[in-house]
């Protein structure tokens, strides 16, 4: 086992690269990744639950006349 007092420190790389919070732009925090706080995380969750992040669908009328009735 290595001696902790020998002056050598292990180089530990973070699990994820720090990114700005998608809600407010502040640096993200590990416990709330990719958000900076629980508040920003809950704001994003609220938008998902309300359907604000729905993908718009465009109806294609040309496929409606393909013989299926």
Secondary structure, DSSP 8 states (H G I E B T S, - for coil): ---TTSS-------SS---B-TTT-SB--GGGTTSSSHHHHHHHHHHHHHTTT-------GGGGGSS--
